[in-house]
């Protein structure tokens, strides 16, 4: 599972644990364990960054 960091237009930040976050129309869709876990309106997001939590071997 990866960590995503969302910066919102109002100045708030949120750390999101998810397998995948992808854009679909006017929303970002958050997936965990293959299921939809939430929606984030694109219009509210300044940036969305992914940090992979797996370690290199």
C-alpha positions in Angstrom: 0.0 0.0 0.0 1.3 3.5 -0.8 0.9 6.8 0.9 -0.6 9.7 -1.0 -0.3 13.3 0.1 -3.1 15.6 -0.9 -2.7 19.4 -0.7 -6.1 21.2 -0.9 -6.9 24.7 -2.1 -7.9 25.8 1.4 -4.4 25.1 2.7 -5.2 21.8 4.4 -3.1 18.7 3.8 -4.1 15.0 4.2 -2.1 11.8 4.1 -4.0 9.0 2.4 -3.2 5.3 2.6 -4.3 3.6 -0.6 -3.4 1.0 -3.2 -4.3 3.4 -6.0 -5.7 6.9 -6.5 -6.9 7.7 -10.0 -8.7 10.5 -11.7 -12.1 9.8 -13.2 -13.9 12.8 -14.5 -14.3 15.4 -11.7 -13.1 13.1 -8.9 -10.1 11.2 -7.7 -11.1 7.7 -6.7 -9.3 6.1 -3.8 -8.9 2.3 -3.9 -8.0 0.0 -1.0 -7.9 -3.8 -1.3 -9.5 -3.5 -4.8 -12.5 -1.7 -3.5 -13.5 2.0 -3.8 -12.7 3.6 -0.4 -13.5 7.2 -1.2 -13.8 10.1 -3.6 -12.0 13.5 -3.7 -13.3 16.3 -5.8 -10.6 17.3 -8.3 -11.7 21.0 -8.0 -10.6 21.0 -4.3 -7.1 19.5 -4.9 -3.9 21.6 -5.4 -1.6 18.6 -5.7 -1.5 14.9 -5.1 1.8 13.1 -4.6 2.4 9.4 -4.2 5.1 7.9 -1.9 5.6 4.1 -2.4 6.1 2.5 1.0 7.7 -0.7 -0.3 11.4 -1.0 0.5 14.0 -1.9 -2.1 15.7 -5.3 -1.7 
